[in-house]
Amino acid sequence: MEDIIESFAERLGIEPNAARQCISITCRYFIQNSEPIKASGLLSMLPTSLTNLFSADEKNKIKTNLESIPPEEVIEKISNECFNGDKQKGKKVYEEAINLIKSKIW
């Protein structure tokens, strides 16, 4: 996982800690916005370093409840927590993180 984070950070010109946090936020959103049956499958397909971000209670909740979190909310969170409110950077990193997650499951 560390090599993925390093590559992601380097490609986007961000610090590895910010990359790790952005991937974590985006992964959480991606799974929470999936239908429970798909979310369960996604949890099994992703590397354990990503699925370990979720507690057992969160995993059970994800497997039974569909949440509808708009991408804008996730971009806002990334922007505020990782880039001092820079929404352009937050959006770019979010889009790249979604592509990374999709590449790991398809």
KOLKOL-359300 format. One line per field, with one value per atom (N, C-alpha, C, O): residue number from 1; atom name; x, y, z. Coordinates in steps of 0.1 Angstrom, whole numbers, m for minus. Layout:
BEGIN
n = NUM	...;
atom = CA	...;
X = X	...;
Y = Y	...;
Z = Z	...;
! end
This chain:
BEGIN
n = 1	1	1	1	2	2	2	2	3	3	3	3	4	4	4	4	5	5	5	5	6	6	6	6	7	7	7	7	8	8	8	8	9	9	9	9	10	10	10	10	11	11	11	11	12	12	12	12	13	13	13	13	14	14	14	14	15	15	15	15	16	16	16	16	17	17	17	17	18	18	18	18	19	19	19	19	20	20	20	20	21	21	21	21	22	22	22	22	23	23	23	23	24	24	24	24	25	25	25	25	26	26	26	26	27	27	27	27	28	28	28	28	29	29	29	29	30	30	30	30	31	31	31	31	32	32	32	32	33	33	33	33	34	34	34	34	35	35	35	35	36	36	36	36	37	37	37	37	38	38	38	38	39	39	39	39	40	40	40	40	41	41	41	41	42	42	42	42	43	43	43	43	44	44	44	44	45	45	45	45	46	46	46	46	47	47	47	47	48	48	48	48	49	49	49	49	50	50	50	50	51	51	51	51	52	52	52	52	53	53	53	53	54	54	54	54	55	55	55	55	56	56	56	56	57	57	57	57	58	58	58	58	59	59	59	59	60	60	60	60	61	61	61	61	62	62	62	62	63	63	63	63	64	64	64	64	65	65	65	65	66	66	66	66	67	67	67	67	68	68	68	68	69	69	69	69	70	70	70	70	71	71	71	71	72	72	72	72	73	73	73	73	74	74	74	74	75	75	75	75	76	76	76	76	77	77	77	77	78	78	78	78	79	79	79	79	80	80	80	80	81	81	81	81	82	82	82	82	83	83	83	83	84	84	84	84	85	85	85	85	86	86	86	86	87	87	87	87	88	88	88	88	89	89	89	89	90	90	90	90	91	91	91	91	92	92	92	92	93	93	93	93	94	94	94	94	95	95	95	95	96	96	96	96	97	97	97	97	98	98	98	98	99	99	99	99	100	100	100	100	101	101	101	101	102	102	102	102	103	103	103	103	104	104	104	104	105	105	105	105	106	106	106	106;
atom = N	CA	C	O	N	CA	C	O	N	CA	C	O	N	CA	C	O	N	CA	C	O	N	CA	C	O	N	CA	C	O	N	CA	C	O	N	CA	C	O	N	CA	C	O	N	CA	C	O	N	CA	C	O	N	CA	C	O	N	CA	C	O	N	CA	C	O	N	CA	C	O	N	CA	C	O	N	CA	C	O	N	CA	C	O	N	CA	C	O	N	CA	C	O	N	CA	C	O	N	CA	C	O	N	CA	C	O	N	CA	C	O	N	CA	C	O	N	CA	C	O	N	CA	C	O	N	CA	C	O	N	CA	C	O	N	CA	C	O	N	CA	C	O	N	CA	C	O	N	CA	C	O	N	CA	C	O	N	CA	C	O	N	CA	C	O	N	CA	C	O	N	CA	C	O	N	CA	C	O	N	CA	C	O	N	CA	C	O	N	CA	C	O	N	CA	C	O	N	CA	C	O	N	CA	C	O	N	CA	C	O	N	CA	C	O	N	CA	C	O	N	CA	C	O	N	CA	C	O	N	CA	C	O	N	CA	C	O	N	CA	C	O	N	CA	C	O	N	CA	C	O	N	CA	C	O	N	CA	C	O	N	CA	C	O	N	CA	C	O	N	CA	C	O	N	CA	C	O	N	CA	C	O	N	CA	C	O	N	CA	C	O	N	CA	C	O	N	CA	C	O	N	CA	C	O	N	CA	C	O	N	CA	C	O	N	CA	C	O	N	CA	C	O	N	CA	C	O	N	CA	C	O	N	CA	C	O	N	CA	C	O	N	CA	C	O	N	CA	C	O	N	CA	C	O	N	CA	C	O	N	CA	C	O	N	CA	C	O	N	CA	C	O	N	CA	C	O	N	CA	C	O	N	CA	C	O	N	CA	C	O	N	CA	C	O	N	CA	C	O	N	CA	C	O	N	CA	C	O	N	CA	C	O	N	CA	C	O	N	CA	C	O	N	CA	C	O	N	CA	C	O	N	CA	C	O	N	CA	C	O	N	CA	C	O	N	CA	C	O	N	CA	C	O	N	CA	C	O	N	CA	C	O	N	CA	C	O	N	CA	C	O	N	CA	C	O;
X = 8	0	9	5	20	28	33	35	36	41	30	32	17	6	4	2	6	4	16	13	28	39	37	40	33	31	20	21	9	m2	2	m1	9	14	23	22	33	42	35	38	26	18	11	10	5	m3	5	m1	17	25	21	20	17	12	20	27	20	27	21	8	29	23	13	3	14	4	m9	m20	m9	m21	m27	m39	m19	m24	m31	m41	m25	m30	m44	m54	m45	m57	m68	m80	m64	m74	m79	m91	m70	m74	m84	m94	m81	m89	m103	m113	m104	m117	m125	m137	m118	m125	m130	m141	m121	m125	m137	m147	m138	m149	m162	m172	m161	m172	m177	m189	m167	m170	m178	m188	m174	m180	m194	m203	m194	m207	m218	m229	m214	m224	m227	m235	m222	m226	m237	m239	m245	m256	m250	m238	m257	m251	m244	m234	m251	m245	m232	m222	m232	m220	m209	m197	m213	m203	m196	m184	m204	m198	m187	m176	m190	m181	m169	m158	m171	m160	m150	m138	m156	m147	m138	m127	m144	m135	m125	m115	m128	m118	m107	m96	m109	m99	m88	m90	m76	m65	m69	m76	m64	m68	m63	m69	m53	m48	m59	m60	m68	m79	m91	m98	m94	m106	m103	m113	m91	m88	m91	m91	m95	m99	m112	m116	m120	m133	m133	m127	m141	m142	m152	m159	m153	m163	m177	m185	m180	m194	m196	m207	m186	m188	m190	m199	m182	m184	m198	m204	m203	m217	m227	m236	m225	m235	m234	m245	m222	m220	m227	m233	m227	m232	m247	m254	m254	m268	m275	m287	m268	m274	m267	m255	m275	m270	m270	m281	m259	m258	m257	m252	m263	m262	m254	m260	m241	m233	m229	m223	m232	m228	m213	m206	m208	m193	m188	m177	m196	m193	m189	m180	m196	m194	m180	m173	m176	m163	m152	m142	m154	m144	m142	m131	m153	m152	m144	m135	m146	m139	m124	m115	m121	m107	m100	m89	m107	m102	m99	m88	m108	m106	m96	m88	m96	m87	m73	m64	m71	m58	m52	m40	m60	m54	m59	m60	m61	m65	m76	m75	m86	m98	m96	m105	m85	m83	m92	m89	m104	m113	m109	m112	m101	m96	m87	m88	m78	m69	m77	m74	m86	m94	m102	m103	m108	m115	m106	m109	m94	m85	m80	m80	m77	m73	m84	m82	m96	m108	m110	m111	m109	m111	m100	m103	m88	m77	m78	m75	m83	m85	m96	m95	m107	m118	m112	m115	m104	m98	m89	m89	m82	m73	m81	m78	m91	m100	m106	m106	m111	m118	m108	m111	m95	m85	m82	m77	m84	m81	m92	m90	m104	m115	m120	m128	m116	m121	m109	m111;
Y = m12	0	12	23	12	24	28	40	18	22	29	38	25	31	45	55	47	61	70	81	64	72	76	88	67	70	80	90	78	88	102	111	103	115	122	134	115	120	125	136	117	121	134	142	136	148	159	170	157	167	171	182	160	163	154	145	157	150	136	134	125	112	111	104	119	118	124	119	134	140	130	128	123	113	102	97	97	86	91	83	103	108	109	106	115	116	103	102	93	80	74	68	76	71	77	70	90	97	92	90	92	88	73	70	65	51	49	42	56	55	60	53	71	76	66	63	61	52	39	35	34	22	25	18	36	40	43	41	48	51	39	41	28	16	8	9	1	m7	m17	m22	m21	m30	m43	m47	m49	m61	m58	m65	m47	m43	m39	m42	m32	m27	m39	m38	m49	m61	m67	m71	m68	m73	m64	m69	m51	m41	m43	m42	m44	m46	m58	m58	m69	m81	m79	m86	m70	m68	m59	m60	m49	m39	m45	m54	m39	m43	m41	m32	m50	m49	m36	m31	m30	m17	m6	3	m8	1	m3	5	m16	m21	m20	m19	m20	m18	m4	m2	5	18	18	28	7	6	m3	m13	1	m7	m18	m18	m28	m39	m34	m39	m25	m19	m11	m13	m4	3	m6	m4	m17	m27	m33	m35	m36	m42	m32	m35	m19	m9	m7	m6	m7	m5	m17	m15	m29	m41	m41	m49	m32	m32	m19	m19	m8	5	12	12	18	26	41	46	47	62	69	64	81	89	102	112	101	113	119	112	132	138	140	142	138	140	154	155	164	177	177	185	170	169	163	167	153	146	155	156	162	172	182	187	187	198	192	200	180	174	173	177	168	167	180	182	190	203	209	215	208	214	207	213	193	186	184	182	185	182	194	195	204	214	228	237	231	244	251	263	243	248	249	255	245	246	236	224	241	231	226	215	233	228	216	206	218	207	195	183	198	188	180	167	187	180	171	160	176	168	156	145	157	146	136	124	141	132	124	112	130	123	113	102	116	106	95	83	98	87	78	66	83	75	65	54	71	63	52	41	55	46	34	23	38	28	19	6	25	17	7	m4	12	3	m9	m19	m7	m18	m29	m40	m25	m34	m39	m49	m33	m38	m43	m47;
Z = 0	0	0	m6	7	8	m6	m9	m15	m28	m36	m44	m34	m41	m36	m44	m23	m17	m22	m26	m22	m27	m41	m45	m50	m64	m66	m74	m58	m59	m55	m61	m44	m39	m49	m51	m54	m64	m76	m81	m81	m94	m92	m101	m80	m77	m71	m69	m67	m61	m47	m43	m39	m26	m16	m20	m3	7	8	7	11	13	24	23	35	46	41	44	32	27	17	17	9	0	7	3	18	26	32	31	37	42	31	34	20	9	4	1	2	m2	8	5	21	31	31	32	30	29	17	18	6	m7	m6	m11	m1	0	9	5	20	29	22	23	15	7	m3	m5	m11	m22	m17	m23	m6	m1	5	4	13	19	9	12	m3	m13	m22	m31	m19	m26	m20	m8	m28	m23	m13	m16	m3	7	1	6	m8	m14	m21	m20	m29	m36	m26	m28	m15	m5	1	4	4	10	0	5	m13	m22	m24	m25	m24	m24	m13	m15	m1	11	9	14	2	1	m11	m11	m20	m31	m29	m35	m20	m17	m8	m1	m9	m1	14	17	22	37	43	53	37	43	41	49	31	30	38	44	38	46	61	68	65	79	84	96	75	79	86	93	84	90	102	102	112	124	120	110	129	126	126	118	135	135	122	116	117	104	92	84	92	82	82	71	94	95	90	83	93	89	74	68	68	54	47	36	52	46	47	40	55	56	52	50	52	49	37	36	29	18	23	27	22	25	12	2	11	m1	2	7	1	3	m10	m18	m12	m25	m26	m16	m38	m40	m36	m31	m37	m32	m18	m13	m10	5	7	16	m1	1	m4	3	m15	m20	m10	m7	m4	7	19	24	23	34	31	39	19	14	14	19	8	6	20	22	29	43	51	58	51	60	54	62	41	35	28	27	23	15	19	10	31	36	28	25	25	18	3	m4	m3	m18	m25	m26	m30	m36	m49	m52	m57	m69	m67	m74	m58	m55	m49	m52	m40	m34	m45	m44	m54	m65	m73	m77	m77	m85	m78	m83	m65	m57	m55	m56	m53	m52	m64	m64	m76	m89	m91	m95	m88	m89	m79	m82	m67	m57	m61	m59	m67	m72	m83	m83	m92	m103	m97	m102	m87	m80	m74	m76	m67	m60	m71	m69	m81	m92	m99	m102	m100	m106	m98	m103	m85	m76	m74	m70	m79	m78	m91	m92	m102	m115	m124	m135;
! end
